[in-house]
Amino acid sequence: MQPEYDTKMMTFLMRQVQDEAIISPQNPVQLTDYTEPQPDLAVLRYRDDYYAQALPRADDILLLIEVADTALTYDREEKMPRYAQAGVPEAWIVNLTELLIEQYTLPVKGQYTRLQKVLLGDTVTSPTFPRIALNTSLILG
């Protein structure tokens, strides 16, 4: 994740989720016994121990966010399918190349069945955690 995008995303997400969820930057999540990717940002269900006792698992995850420019193909072709197969309800790619956010939702049988491309200037709203609503210009502009 590029530092300026990291700071922007963290700031906006923390304001919106307040104390109802945990924002975890570049920390591993456990999708299977053998898969522990490190998304750029994870929005996790709130837990008092802040996941100190165990890594978050797929059912703890509300939203995963990847910020991509050179890794765009890898994020689309490798990470998104893994997230869908694990049942992560929502994942975003902040696409720095095309200046848009790709919002993946509704995982069914290991695939996201809905992809919405949210253009620069439009607002992306999370169906999983509706308090998250970000204008893409704030992140990409």
N, C-alpha and C positions, 0 to 999 in steps of 0.2 A: 504494500500500500504506500502511496506517495504521502509524505508527511502532511502537506497542506489539506489533502482530502481526508486523511485520518482525523485531523483536528476538526475540520468542518463537520464530518459525519458524527463524530463523538459528541460534539457540542449540541447539534440539533437533536440527535437521538436522546441524549440525557435529559434535555429540556422536556421532551415529549413523553418519555416513559416514566420520568420522575422515580418514585420508589416502587413502581409496580412491576419492574423487570430489571434485569442486570444487563449492562452493556459490557461485552467481553472482547477486547481488541487483540487480535492475532494470537489467541490461545487455542489449544487443541479442543476438539469436540470428538466424542467417541461415537462413531456411526455403527461400527460392528466391533467384534472382538479383535479385528485385524486392521481397522481403518480409523485413523485419528487425524483428519485434516486440520489445518489451521486457517480458518476463514479470516479475512481481514477484520470483519466485525461479526459478532454474534449477539442477537437479542435473546436472552434466556429468561425462562420463568424464574421469578424471584425465589430465592432460598436463603434462609438465615445464615447458612455457613458460606455463602458465596462460592459454592462448589469447591471448597477447600478439601472435602473428604473424598471426592470422586469427580472425574471429568463429567461435564454435561453429556447426556445421551440424546438421541434423536427426539425422544418425547419431552425433553427439557427445552428444546429449541423452538422459538417462535419465528425467527427470521435470521438467515445468514446473508452476509453481504460480501461480495468480492469486488475489488476495484481493479480494473484491468485496462492495460494498454497493450504491452507486448505479450501478455499472457492471456489475451482474449480467447483465442482458440482453445487453449488448455482449459480455461474456466468453463467454456461452453460445452466442450466435448468430453471432458473428464470429471470436473467437479459437479456440474449440474446433474448429470445422471447418477452420480454417487449420492448426492443429497436426496434426489427423488426416490432412489431405491431404499434409502433408510427411512423414508416417510417424513422428511423435513417439510413442513407445510408451505414454506415460502422461502425463496432465495432471490437475491438481486445481483445483477452484474452492473456496476457503475462503469459504463462503457466510455472511456476517455477518448477513444478514437473517433466515435460517431457522436459524442456528446449527448448521450441518452442513458436511461436506465432500463435494463431488461428485467422485467418482473416475472418470475416463474412461480406458478401456484398450481394447486390441485394435483398433487401426485397420485397417480393411479397405476398400479402394476409396474412400479419402478420407473415411471416417466411423468414429467410434468405435462399436464394436459392443457395448460393455459400459459401463453407467453404474451405479455403486453409490453410494448415498447413505449416508454414515456419520454416524450421529446423535451428538449430544452425549453424551459418556460412553463411546462405543464407540471401538475402535481401528481406525485405517486403516493397512493394511500395503501396501507397494508390491510388486507382483509383478515389477516391473522391477529393483528394488534392494531385496531382502527385508530388509536391515538397517534400512531405514526403516520404523518402526512407531510411530505417534504416537496417543496417546489424545487425542481431540478436546477433552476438558475442559482439557487443558494449553494448547491454543491458543485455544479459544473461551470457556473458563470464566472 
